[in-house]
Amino acid sequence: MTTTAIIMMIIAMLTIWGGLVAAIINLNKRGDASAEEIRDVEIHRDL
């Protein structure tokens, strides 16, 4: 692999893993609002 390819690979990996870390931190701070909405609504299913 060339140096340019390695640098681009590192940038791509940092972008993906950084986004994952940011999402986890955001969920820990604010919680999952959509999950709370689902719990409040009764689910009726016709079989």
N, C-alpha and C positions, 0 to 999 in steps of 0.2 A: 504494500500500500504506500501511496505517496504521502508526503507530509500534508498536502492540502486535503486529501481524503481523510486522514486521521483527525485533522482539525475540524473539518465539517462533521465528522462522526461525533466528536466530543461535544460540539455545539448542539447537535441534535439530541444527544443523550441528556445533556444538562437542561435543555428546554422541556423535554418530556418528563424527566424526573422532578424538575423544579415545579412544573405544573401540578404534578401529583402531590408533592409536599404542600404546595399552596392550597390545594383543594382540601387536603386532610386538616390543615390548620384552620381553614375557614369553617369546615364542618364542626370542628371541636369548639370554636368560639361561638358560632351562631346557632348551631344545631341544624337539624334537617326539618324545615318547615313543612315540606310536602308529606313527610311521614306522620307528623302530628295531625294534619288535616285528614289523612286516611283513617287514623285511629278514632277521630271524633264522629265520623259518618258511619251509620249502620249499613251493612252490606246485606241486601236481600237477593237471593238467587232462586230462580224458578227451575226446578228440575224436571 
